[in-house]
Amino acid sequence: MTKADEPGAGAVAVTGGPRRRRIRSGVPLPLLLPGAVALVFLLLPLLALLLRAPWGSLPSLLTSTEVWQALQLSLLSATAATAVSLVFGVPLAWLLARTEFPGRGLVRALVTLPLVLPPVVGGVALLLALGRNGVVGQWLDSWFGITLPFTTTAVVIAESFVAMPFLVISVEGTLRAADPRFEEAATTLGASRFTAFRRVTLPLVAPGIAAGSVLAWARALGEFGATITFAGNFPGRTQTMPLAVYLALQNDPDAAIALSLVLLAVSIAVLAGLRDRWMTAS
């Protein structure tokens, strides 16, 4: 009897490369109905946003001065927050992935804490740390005359606080998957640890850095709670797109929908940019 004649062999389809099992039997009804409900639940609000969008007046709504100020500030602050996350987050990810030190698990848990921490709580924490009477902010104010809350810099700090963990997790995972023997070979050939990191490690983990940067940028662009708590909502100075949506929803719902469509388009673009990475990993 050949392998193809064995009982149950017809239920498994083998493709080229790695073997993949595909179940050809029908989908169980107890799984189909909840799955369909979940799909409708996730897509219905987005569909409602598209159906209720004021398409006729959309150009005039999106070309107003307030919208352009909020959009420009959002793009600049999100880009700056991503740059801050890259400068500090990539070395932190390398330390978590490549070095052993006491309490590394605790450090990793604290790094990922902003992912689950309510954003408004993060804003309160930033105020207590960097506010005029904060743990560090009082010294910045008395020694250097620097006041961070309710400034554009505060927007970048708030967005960096909530976005950096996305970059760190992505880069750390890529570093753990990369073979450390390449770095060891570079050091045995005379390269310093930093040179090996710059010339060998960074090119190896470039896809993870790119994916983490995109996620961090998208998270920074959509940040609301920490920004409004730590930076306030001042048009032209601290009012980003999410804050403009919140303000417009109270006075001009059509403008709020138009701004929401812009953020929706950005989110779709982020998903499209990460699609190849996800498809490769699946």
Backbone bond lengths (Angstrom), bond angles and torsions (degrees), N, CA, C in turn:
res aa  C-N    CA-C-N  psi(-1)  N-CA   C-N-CA  omega(-1)  CA-C   N-CA-C  phi
1 M - - - 1.472 - - 1.525 109.11 -
2 T 1.322 116.76 128.42 1.455 120.29 178.62 1.515 110.15 -80.05
3 K 1.346 114.36 168.64 1.470 119.11 -179.24 1.517 111.90 -65.03
4 A 1.352 115.69 -31.90 1.465 118.88 -179.35 1.505 111.39 -70.92
5 D 1.411 117.33 -21.84 1.455 119.72 -178.31 1.513 112.58 -87.98
6 E 1.360 117.74 -5.29 1.451 119.80 -178.00 1.517 110.44 -66.64
7 P 1.325 118.27 148.84 1.470 121.27 179.67 1.519 111.22 -61.66
8 G 1.307 114.60 136.51 1.471 120.26 177.89 1.496 113.67 83.15
9 A 1.360 118.58 -1.24 1.458 119.08 -178.18 1.505 111.98 -68.24
10 G 1.325 118.10 -26.52 1.462 120.41 -178.64 1.505 113.54 -72.92
11 A 1.343 117.95 -9.57 1.467 120.24 -178.28 1.508 112.15 -86.62
12 V 1.366 116.81 -5.05 1.454 120.38 -177.32 1.513 109.25 -120.51
13 A 1.335 116.92 129.36 1.456 122.03 177.55 1.518 108.13 -107.42
14 V 1.359 116.52 126.45 1.456 121.71 -179.06 1.508 108.33 -107.00
15 T 1.347 116.78 124.91 1.454 122.16 179.48 1.511 109.21 -104.86
16 G 1.343 116.55 174.10 1.450 120.85 178.33 1.508 111.03 -66.25
17 G 1.352 115.94 154.46 1.460 120.26 -178.36 1.509 109.58 77.21
18 P 1.339 117.37 -142.07 1.458 120.64 179.31 1.521 110.80 -62.46
19 R 1.321 115.04 142.55 1.459 119.16 -178.47 1.515 110.81 -73.24
20 R 1.298 116.53 134.74 1.455 122.15 178.62 1.523 108.56 -126.46
21 R 1.305 115.65 130.75 1.459 121.08 179.65 1.514 109.69 -97.94
22 R 1.292 116.03 127.94 1.456 121.41 179.54 1.520 108.87 -121.87
23 I 1.283 115.71 120.02 1.457 120.43 -179.91 1.521 108.63 -79.99
24 R 1.341 115.91 122.93 1.452 120.83 -176.29 1.524 112.97 -93.70
25 S 1.311 116.59 -6.32 1.460 118.82 -179.64 1.517 110.23 -70.09
26 G 1.324 116.91 163.07 1.448 121.50 -179.03 1.514 112.41 -66.34
27 V 1.340 115.54 158.45 1.459 120.91 179.77 1.519 109.12 -76.46
28 P 1.338 119.34 129.10 1.467 120.62 178.50 1.522 111.24 -61.58
29 L 1.307 116.71 136.76 1.463 121.37 -178.65 1.527 112.56 -59.90
30 P 1.349 120.16 -38.54 1.477 119.32 178.04 1.522 113.61 -62.80
31 L 1.346 118.15 -20.16 1.456 120.99 176.13 1.521 111.96 -93.93
32 L 1.336 116.02 -32.46 1.462 120.30 -177.02 1.528 111.55 -66.69
33 L 1.327 117.37 -45.71 1.470 119.78 -175.83 1.527 112.50 -65.68
34 P 1.342 120.26 -49.27 1.476 118.20 177.41 1.518 112.94 -63.25
35 G 1.354 116.52 -35.33 1.459 118.68 178.04 1.510 111.91 -64.45
36 A 1.351 116.64 -40.74 1.464 120.22 178.31 1.520 111.23 -66.42
37 V 1.332 116.85 -39.46 1.469 120.40 177.89 1.531 110.29 -63.14
38 A 1.324 116.96 -42.56 1.465 120.37 178.97 1.526 110.81 -62.72
39 L 1.344 116.76 -40.62 1.463 120.23 179.63 1.524 110.98 -63.83
40 V 1.323 116.75 -44.17 1.469 120.50 178.67 1.521 110.35 -64.74
41 F 1.333 116.22 -40.16 1.460 120.77 -179.21 1.529 111.66 -61.51
42 L 1.330 116.84 -38.05 1.459 121.08 -178.47 1.522 113.05 -79.20
43 L 1.324 116.53 -33.12 1.463 120.02 -174.89 1.526 113.49 -91.73
44 L 1.327 117.71 -25.61 1.468 120.12 -175.49 1.522 113.32 -60.20
45 P 1.350 120.32 -45.67 1.474 118.54 178.40 1.525 113.01 -61.34
46 L 1.336 116.88 -38.28 1.464 119.40 179.05 1.515 110.96 -67.57
47 L 1.336 116.43 -38.86 1.465 120.38 177.33 1.525 110.57 -65.00
48 A 1.335 116.58 -40.33 1.465 119.88 177.81 1.518 111.27 -62.59
49 L 1.328 116.66 -37.24 1.466 120.47 177.77 1.522 110.99 -62.55
50 L 1.314 116.66 -40.58 1.466 120.35 179.43 1.529 111.23 -71.54
51 L 1.330 117.21 -38.48 1.468 120.40 -177.77 1.523 111.95 -70.43
52 R 1.316 117.47 -35.14 1.461 121.31 -177.50 1.526 112.92 -92.60
53 A 1.306 117.73 3.13 1.466 120.12 -179.13 1.526 111.01 -66.97
54 P 1.313 118.66 135.93 1.472 122.14 177.65 1.524 110.61 -79.47
55 W 1.312 117.20 74.63 1.463 121.14 -172.60 1.522 112.15 -59.92
56 G 1.343 117.57 -34.82 1.460 120.08 -178.38 1.517 113.15 -65.79
57 S 1.325 116.42 -40.43 1.475 120.56 -178.64 1.518 112.92 -98.01
58 L 1.321 116.71 8.78 1.461 120.05 -176.75 1.528 113.05 -60.53
59 P 1.351 119.65 -44.11 1.476 118.63 -179.94 1.524 113.36 -59.51
60 S 1.330 116.91 -41.85 1.467 119.06 -179.22 1.518 111.67 -69.70
61 L 1.338 116.69 -34.53 1.458 119.70 179.35 1.525 111.92 -68.23
62 L 1.329 116.28 -37.57 1.455 120.37 -175.92 1.529 113.26 -84.14
63 T 1.323 117.40 -9.06 1.464 120.05 179.82 1.527 112.75 -103.00
64 S 1.317 117.18 8.17 1.459 119.36 178.06 1.527 110.30 -71.55
65 T 1.316 115.43 157.46 1.465 120.44 -177.28 1.522 111.80 -62.61
66 E 1.344 116.77 -41.01 1.456 120.00 -177.91 1.520 111.46 -63.51
67 V 1.333 116.35 -40.25 1.460 120.16 -178.93 1.519 110.39 -66.18
68 W 1.326 116.57 -44.03 1.464 119.46 -178.83 1.519 111.61 -66.74
69 Q 1.336 117.38 -35.63 1.459 119.68 176.14 1.522 110.78 -63.89
70 A 1.334 116.09 -45.85 1.463 119.72 179.73 1.518 111.33 -65.19
71 L 1.341 116.54 -40.86 1.464 119.82 -179.75 1.524 111.11 -66.35
72 Q 1.324 116.71 -44.12 1.462 119.90 179.68 1.523 111.34 -63.01
73 L 1.334 116.73 -44.69 1.461 120.23 178.86 1.521 110.90 -63.38
74 S 1.336 117.43 -39.88 1.463 120.92 -179.93 1.518 111.09 -63.23
75 L 1.321 116.44 -45.63 1.464 119.67 -178.87 1.522 111.48 -65.52
76 L 1.326 117.07 -43.67 1.456 120.67 -179.22 1.527 111.93 -67.35
77 S 1.327 116.58 -44.56 1.466 119.56 -178.27 1.525 111.19 -69.36
78 A 1.326 117.84 -39.20 1.464 119.95 178.18 1.524 110.88 -65.00
79 T 1.324 116.84 -39.66 1.464 120.30 177.66 1.526 110.87 -66.55
80 A 1.326 117.21 -41.82 1.461 120.32 177.85 1.526 111.19 -64.96
81 A 1.330 116.82 -40.68 1.463 120.06 178.29 1.529 111.14 -64.61
82 T 1.323 116.96 -36.64 1.465 120.13 176.93 1.524 110.83 -66.61
83 A 1.338 116.85 -39.89 1.467 120.22 177.30 1.525 110.81 -62.96
84 V 1.332 117.32 -42.53 1.459 120.68 176.73 1.527 110.42 -61.94
85 S 1.325 116.53 -41.49 1.466 120.72 179.40 1.525 110.90 -63.80
86 L 1.323 117.60 -37.73 1.458 120.59 178.63 1.526 111.30 -66.84
87 V 1.327 116.56 -45.85 1.466 120.71 -176.08 1.527 111.06 -63.04
88 F 1.321 117.25 -41.08 1.461 120.45 -176.07 1.527 113.01 -102.27
89 G 1.321 117.54 -28.05 1.455 120.10 -175.09 1.517 113.97 -77.13
90 V 1.335 117.80 -37.74 1.468 120.38 -179.60 1.533 111.08 -64.39
91 P 1.339 120.25 -47.81 1.474 118.45 174.82 1.527 113.16 -59.42
92 L 1.337 117.21 -37.87 1.461 119.59 178.60 1.526 110.45 -64.62
93 A 1.323 117.20 -42.01 1.464 120.46 177.61 1.522 111.21 -61.75
94 W 1.343 117.11 -38.95 1.465 120.61 178.65 1.525 110.59 -65.03
95 L 1.316 117.86 -41.51 1.462 120.74 178.56 1.527 111.14 -62.61
96 L 1.325 116.68 -41.20 1.460 119.94 -179.53 1.519 112.10 -69.38
97 A 1.325 117.15 -31.05 1.458 120.59 -175.22 1.521 113.45 -91.49
98 R 1.325 118.25 -29.49 1.458 120.60 -169.35 1.534 114.85 -113.84
99 T 1.307 117.97 -11.62 1.461 119.29 -176.43 1.518 110.26 -120.58
100 E 1.340 114.49 154.66 1.452 122.23 175.69 1.528 108.36 -111.60
101 F 1.320 116.71 127.70 1.456 120.83 177.05 1.519 108.50 -152.47
102 P 1.308 117.63 153.52 1.468 120.18 -179.08 1.525 111.65 -59.91
103 G 1.313 115.02 134.86 1.455 120.18 177.70 1.516 114.65 79.33
104 R 1.338 117.33 19.83 1.462 118.94 -178.38 1.523 111.51 -63.11
105 G 1.324 117.07 -38.09 1.458 119.79 177.68 1.516 112.48 -62.52
106 L 1.330 116.00 -39.49 1.459 119.92 178.16 1.524 110.57 -66.39
107 V 1.338 116.20 -41.41 1.466 119.92 178.44 1.526 110.12 -61.24
108 R 1.326 116.89 -43.62 1.461 119.67 179.32 1.525 111.18 -62.26
109 A 1.330 116.88 -39.75 1.464 120.25 178.24 1.526 111.14 -64.21
110 L 1.333 116.73 -40.64 1.461 119.92 179.53 1.524 111.69 -68.88
111 V 1.331 116.50 -34.01 1.468 119.99 178.55 1.516 110.70 -65.20
112 T 1.325 116.82 -38.40 1.467 120.59 -178.74 1.525 112.92 -85.06
113 L 1.321 117.52 -3.81 1.463 120.24 -178.01 1.526 113.96 -57.64
114 P 1.356 119.78 -41.20 1.473 118.69 178.47 1.523 114.23 -60.15
115 L 1.338 118.27 -17.18 1.458 120.25 177.72 1.526 111.49 -66.86
116 V 1.326 117.02 -34.50 1.469 120.92 -176.61 1.526 111.87 -108.98
117 L 1.312 116.89 -10.92 1.460 120.51 179.22 1.530 109.94 -71.95
118 P 1.332 118.87 131.45 1.471 119.55 175.52 1.529 110.35 -55.49
119 P 1.326 118.54 130.79 1.473 120.37 -175.53 1.520 113.84 -55.40
120 V 1.332 117.49 -36.62 1.465 118.65 -179.15 1.528 110.08 -66.33
121 V 1.333 117.24 -32.16 1.467 120.34 175.64 1.531 109.66 -66.74
122 G 1.323 116.32 -38.97 1.458 119.32 174.86 1.516 111.99 -61.09
123 G 1.340 116.87 -38.88 1.460 119.98 176.97 1.517 112.25 -64.22
124 V 1.333 116.31 -41.50 1.467 119.94 177.30 1.527 110.15 -63.15
125 A 1.349 116.73 -41.59 1.460 120.60 179.24 1.529 111.01 -63.10
126 L 1.332 116.67 -39.49 1.464 119.87 177.74 1.526 110.90 -65.11
127 L 1.326 116.98 -38.71 1.468 119.91 176.93 1.521 111.13 -62.63
128 L 1.337 116.86 -42.91 1.455 120.06 -178.99 1.525 111.94 -69.36
129 A 1.333 116.21 -25.04 1.468 119.26 -179.72 1.521 112.35 -90.68
130 L 1.342 116.66 -43.86 1.457 120.97 -171.24 1.522 113.75 -115.74
131 G 1.315 117.55 1.57 1.464 120.41 176.87 1.516 112.07 -66.37
132 R 1.321 116.31 172.93 1.467 120.12 -177.11 1.523 111.75 -59.71
133 N 1.333 117.26 -32.42 1.455 121.58 177.09 1.531 111.78 -107.41
134 G 1.335 116.89 17.23 1.448 121.14 -176.69 1.515 112.99 -76.21
135 V 1.334 113.95 174.77 1.463 120.67 -177.17 1.527 110.93 -59.36
136 V 1.306 117.45 -43.05 1.466 122.05 178.13 1.522 110.94 -103.83
137 G 1.319 116.99 -33.26 1.460 120.66 -175.80 1.514 114.04 -61.77
138 Q 1.335 118.11 -31.72 1.463 119.76 179.80 1.527 111.52 -64.97
139 W 1.345 115.92 -34.11 1.459 118.86 178.15 1.529 110.87 -76.39
140 L 1.322 117.45 -35.50 1.459 119.55 175.43 1.528 110.86 -62.20
141 D 1.332 115.55 -37.19 1.465 119.72 -178.45 1.526 111.39 -74.19
142 S 1.323 117.61 -43.34 1.469 120.21 -175.58 1.534 112.33 -78.08
143 W 1.325 117.92 -34.10 1.465 120.59 -177.27 1.525 113.25 -87.74
144 F 1.328 116.25 -41.62 1.469 119.82 -173.16 1.527 113.40 -117.28
145 G 1.327 118.02 -6.55 1.454 120.74 -177.66 1.521 113.39 69.44
146 I 1.318 117.01 27.09 1.467 122.12 -177.96 1.518 109.04 -98.60
147 T 1.320 116.18 122.97 1.455 122.58 175.92 1.527 108.24 -118.26
148 L 1.315 117.05 116.86 1.458 121.26 -173.32 1.529 114.55 -90.82
149 P 1.333 120.91 -42.38 1.473 119.45 -175.27 1.522 112.69 -59.02
150 F 1.339 114.63 147.01 1.456 123.80 175.41 1.527 112.42 62.50
151 T 1.333 115.09 35.41 1.458 122.07 173.93 1.520 108.74 -128.19
152 T 1.336 116.25 169.59 1.457 120.03 176.72 1.526 111.20 -63.18
153 T 1.326 116.29 -34.91 1.464 120.05 175.98 1.520 111.11 -60.40
154 A 1.320 116.59 -36.57 1.461 120.52 178.23 1.529 110.87 -63.44
155 V 1.328 117.29 -34.36 1.465 120.49 176.94 1.524 109.83 -61.96
156 V 1.328 116.42 -46.32 1.470 120.68 -179.46 1.524 110.23 -63.76
157 I 1.330 117.55 -41.19 1.463 120.67 -179.98 1.520 110.70 -64.38
158 A 1.324 117.39 -45.16 1.465 120.54 179.90 1.520 111.31 -62.49
159 E 1.324 116.73 -42.82 1.460 120.02 179.85 1.521 111.45 -68.32
160 S 1.320 117.19 -36.99 1.469 120.28 177.31 1.525 110.77 -64.54
161 F 1.321 116.99 -38.05 1.458 121.45 -178.41 1.526 111.69 -61.70
162 V 1.319 117.11 -40.30 1.464 119.75 -177.57 1.524 112.77 -89.49
163 A 1.341 118.52 -19.65 1.457 121.15 -174.70 1.518 113.43 -95.98
164 M 1.329 118.26 -30.35 1.463 120.47 -175.12 1.529 113.66 -58.25
165 P 1.343 120.15 -38.75 1.470 118.53 179.39 1.522 113.71 -57.49
166 F 1.325 118.56 -33.42 1.462 120.63 178.30 1.528 110.12 -61.90
167 L 1.319 116.56 -42.36 1.466 120.39 179.16 1.519 110.80 -68.24
168 V 1.313 117.66 -43.79 1.462 121.15 -177.61 1.521 110.72 -61.87
169 I 1.326 117.50 -45.18 1.462 120.80 -179.28 1.517 110.86 -63.58
170 S 1.320 116.90 -43.76 1.461 120.37 -179.08 1.520 111.50 -64.01
171 V 1.326 117.19 -45.93 1.463 120.70 -177.66 1.524 110.46 -70.49
172 E 1.317 118.16 -39.36 1.460 120.04 179.20 1.520 111.04 -62.46
173 G 1.340 116.93 -42.61 1.454 119.67 177.70 1.520 112.42 -61.78
174 T 1.330 116.21 -39.73 1.464 119.46 178.27 1.522 111.23 -68.09
175 L 1.319 117.29 -38.29 1.460 120.76 178.21 1.527 111.39 -64.85
176 R 1.314 116.95 -39.26 1.456 119.90 178.96 1.524 111.43 -66.88
177 A 1.331 116.64 -31.34 1.459 119.90 178.60 1.524 112.30 -79.11
178 A 1.340 117.77 -23.23 1.465 121.24 -179.80 1.526 110.34 -75.86
179 D 1.325 115.96 146.40 1.454 121.63 -178.29 1.529 109.82 -77.25
180 P 1.334 118.96 117.52 1.474 120.30 -178.78 1.525 113.52 -71.03
181 R 1.343 117.58 -10.03 1.464 119.12 -179.06 1.521 112.72 -66.49
182 F 1.348 117.09 -24.73 1.463 118.89 175.84 1.525 110.83 -64.48
183 E 1.333 116.22 -41.75 1.464 119.60 177.05 1.524 110.57 -66.02
184 E 1.323 117.02 -41.22 1.459 120.26 179.54 1.530 111.17 -63.43
185 A 1.340 115.98 -38.73 1.466 118.74 177.81 1.526 111.07 -64.21
186 A 1.323 116.79 -38.82 1.464 120.07 179.00 1.523 111.51 -64.70
187 T 1.328 116.71 -39.36 1.471 119.34 179.65 1.527 111.42 -69.59
188 T 1.333 117.85 -34.70 1.466 119.74 177.88 1.522 111.83 -68.54
189 L 1.333 116.51 -22.36 1.463 120.47 177.76 1.525 112.42 -87.34
190 G 1.320 116.79 4.56 1.457 119.87 174.52 1.515 115.20 108.25
191 A 1.323 118.35 -3.70 1.469 120.28 -179.86 1.525 109.97 -76.99
192 S 1.321 115.97 145.03 1.459 119.87 175.82 1.526 109.35 -75.00
193 R 1.323 115.46 167.15 1.469 119.26 -179.83 1.528 111.21 -60.50
194 F 1.331 116.03 -39.93 1.463 118.32 -179.61 1.520 111.11 -70.24
195 T 1.339 117.15 -38.16 1.468 119.76 177.67 1.518 110.61 -64.74
196 A 1.334 117.01 -40.83 1.465 120.06 176.61 1.524 111.06 -62.80
197 F 1.320 115.75 -38.90 1.464 118.98 177.70 1.531 110.83 -64.68
198 R 1.339 115.69 -43.54 1.464 119.57 -175.67 1.528 112.67 -74.14
199 R 1.334 117.31 -39.06 1.459 120.25 -173.55 1.526 113.68 -94.84
200 V 1.327 117.73 -21.66 1.470 120.82 -176.02 1.523 111.48 -115.06
201 T 1.334 116.45 -53.69 1.463 119.87 -172.44 1.525 112.01 -68.61
202 L 1.328 116.59 -48.14 1.467 119.25 -177.55 1.527 112.97 -57.97
203 P 1.338 120.42 -45.63 1.471 118.23 176.09 1.527 113.23 -61.86
204 L 1.351 117.38 -32.84 1.461 119.96 -179.90 1.526 111.86 -67.69
205 V 1.319 116.21 -38.63 1.471 119.83 -174.95 1.523 111.84 -101.87
206 A 1.323 117.77 14.15 1.472 120.64 -179.37 1.529 112.77 -56.37
207 P 1.354 120.13 -42.35 1.472 118.30 177.70 1.522 112.96 -60.66
208 G 1.337 117.57 -39.25 1.462 119.81 177.70 1.515 112.27 -66.74
209 I 1.321 116.65 -37.76 1.470 120.53 177.43 1.524 110.22 -65.18
210 A 1.341 115.84 -41.87 1.469 119.27 179.50 1.526 110.98 -64.04
211 A 1.335 116.48 -45.52 1.469 119.49 179.65 1.522 110.96 -64.14
212 G 1.334 117.39 -43.13 1.457 120.24 178.40 1.515 112.53 -64.32
213 S 1.334 116.77 -35.48 1.465 120.44 178.33 1.518 111.20 -66.06
214 V 1.313 116.35 -41.04 1.468 119.81 179.24 1.516 110.51 -65.04
215 L 1.336 117.04 -43.85 1.458 120.29 178.48 1.526 111.31 -63.82
216 A 1.331 116.31 -42.37 1.466 119.88 179.30 1.526 110.71 -64.32
217 W 1.330 116.54 -41.34 1.469 119.66 179.98 1.521 110.98 -64.33
218 A 1.327 116.67 -42.96 1.463 120.08 179.37 1.522 111.37 -65.76
219 R 1.335 116.53 -39.73 1.472 119.34 178.36 1.524 110.65 -66.48
220 A 1.321 117.12 -39.65 1.462 119.94 178.46 1.525 110.86 -65.99
221 L 1.324 116.56 -38.16 1.466 119.49 -179.11 1.519 111.50 -64.44
222 G 1.325 117.23 -34.23 1.460 120.69 -177.36 1.517 114.68 -94.92
223 E 1.321 118.27 6.82 1.460 120.64 -177.03 1.531 111.34 -67.55
224 F 1.335 116.09 137.78 1.466 121.09 -178.14 1.531 111.79 -130.77
225 G 1.345 117.05 -58.40 1.462 120.59 -169.47 1.511 114.35 -61.04
226 A 1.329 116.71 -52.49 1.467 119.59 -178.91 1.520 111.27 -66.08
227 T 1.340 116.92 -33.82 1.464 120.34 -178.60 1.520 111.57 -67.45
228 I 1.332 116.83 -48.22 1.466 119.15 -176.72 1.529 111.10 -69.44
229 T 1.330 117.50 -26.78 1.467 120.38 179.77 1.517 111.60 -79.28
230 F 1.329 117.03 -41.90 1.459 120.90 -174.24 1.524 112.77 -93.78
231 A 1.345 116.68 -31.17 1.467 119.74 -175.65 1.517 113.35 -110.80
232 G 1.317 119.05 -15.94 1.453 120.58 -179.24 1.518 112.02 80.76
233 N 1.324 114.96 -171.15 1.467 121.32 -175.71 1.522 109.11 -133.57
234 F 1.325 115.89 73.22 1.462 121.65 -178.31 1.516 109.26 -108.60
235 P 1.349 118.32 115.42 1.471 120.45 -178.11 1.519 112.06 -55.98
236 G 1.332 115.15 134.49 1.443 121.41 178.58 1.508 114.82 83.03
237 R 1.343 117.91 -11.73 1.461 120.53 -178.50 1.521 112.26 -124.38
238 T 1.323 117.89 -46.29 1.467 120.13 -179.24 1.529 112.65 -132.24
239 Q 1.321 117.64 -1.71 1.471 119.80 -176.92 1.522 110.14 -82.22
240 T 1.318 116.74 106.27 1.457 122.53 177.11 1.527 109.36 -91.04
241 M 1.319 116.14 -179.88 1.465 120.36 -177.16 1.532 112.77 -60.23
242 P 1.341 120.25 -48.30 1.469 118.16 178.65 1.524 112.98 -59.40
243 L 1.331 117.09 -38.11 1.458 119.71 177.80 1.521 111.10 -67.87
244 A 1.327 117.11 -36.89 1.462 120.76 177.17 1.524 110.69 -65.47
245 V 1.326 117.55 -36.64 1.465 121.05 176.51 1.521 109.94 -62.22
246 Y 1.332 116.26 -46.33 1.461 120.55 -179.43 1.528 111.50 -61.40
247 L 1.324 116.87 -42.88 1.455 120.54 -179.40 1.528 111.32 -69.43
248 A 1.349 116.68 -41.62 1.460 120.03 -178.76 1.513 111.83 -68.38
249 L 1.321 118.39 -28.94 1.465 120.97 -178.96 1.519 111.41 -63.14
250 Q 1.312 117.26 -25.79 1.459 120.71 -179.74 1.525 112.22 -82.72
251 N 1.326 117.47 -28.34 1.463 120.57 -174.47 1.524 113.58 -115.20
252 D 1.319 117.45 -35.89 1.468 121.92 -175.33 1.526 109.08 -141.10
253 P 1.344 117.91 87.87 1.470 120.19 -177.25 1.521 113.42 -59.03
254 D 1.337 118.15 -34.22 1.462 119.79 179.05 1.528 111.33 -62.83
255 A 1.318 116.54 -40.45 1.465 119.83 177.53 1.526 110.64 -66.03
256 A 1.329 117.03 -37.51 1.464 120.41 177.57 1.529 110.75 -62.74
257 I 1.331 116.40 -40.07 1.468 119.83 178.45 1.525 110.39 -66.43
258 A 1.326 116.22 -41.61 1.466 119.66 -179.96 1.524 111.08 -62.40
259 L 1.327 117.34 -43.50 1.458 120.93 177.78 1.530 110.89 -65.36
260 S 1.325 116.32 -37.43 1.463 119.98 178.27 1.519 111.26 -64.56
261 L 1.318 116.96 -35.13 1.463 120.22 177.46 1.521 111.28 -64.43
262 V 1.327 117.11 -36.92 1.463 119.99 177.54 1.523 110.23 -62.71
263 L 1.336 116.63 -46.44 1.462 119.76 178.94 1.520 111.46 -66.18
264 L 1.330 117.45 -34.56 1.461 120.57 176.20 1.522 110.97 -64.08
265 A 1.324 116.77 -41.66 1.466 120.30 178.48 1.523 111.08 -63.65
266 V 1.327 116.61 -39.24 1.467 120.01 177.79 1.528 110.23 -64.38
267 S 1.326 117.42 -41.53 1.466 120.75 179.66 1.519 111.07 -63.37
268 I 1.319 117.16 -41.21 1.462 120.61 178.11 1.523 110.50 -64.30
269 A 1.330 116.67 -39.58 1.462 119.91 178.12 1.526 111.00 -63.33
270 V 1.342 117.22 -38.16 1.462 120.42 177.82 1.522 110.48 -64.27
271 L 1.326 116.78 -44.70 1.465 120.07 178.48 1.520 111.23 -62.07
272 A 1.318 116.85 -39.80 1.461 119.92 178.55 1.523 110.81 -65.48
273 G 1.332 116.94 -36.58 1.451 119.50 179.38 1.514 113.41 -69.16
274 L 1.335 116.71 -29.47 1.461 120.54 -179.69 1.519 112.86 -94.09
275 R 1.321 118.03 -0.58 1.463 121.16 -174.19 1.519 111.51 -61.80
276 D 1.334 117.28 -44.59 1.464 119.59 -178.43 1.522 111.15 -61.69
277 R 1.309 117.20 -38.18 1.472 120.15 179.71 1.512 110.20 -65.70
278 W 1.343 116.86 -43.82 1.456 119.90 -179.83 1.522 111.90 -66.37
279 M 1.341 115.29 -41.62 1.458 118.87 -179.48 1.523 111.13 -64.93
280 T 1.338 116.32 -34.92 1.471 119.61 178.45 1.518 111.12 -69.53
281 A 1.345 115.77 -36.21 1.461 119.28 -177.74 1.510 112.53 -76.68
282 S 1.356 118.37 -19.65 1.448 121.05 -176.14 1.495 111.60 -80.76
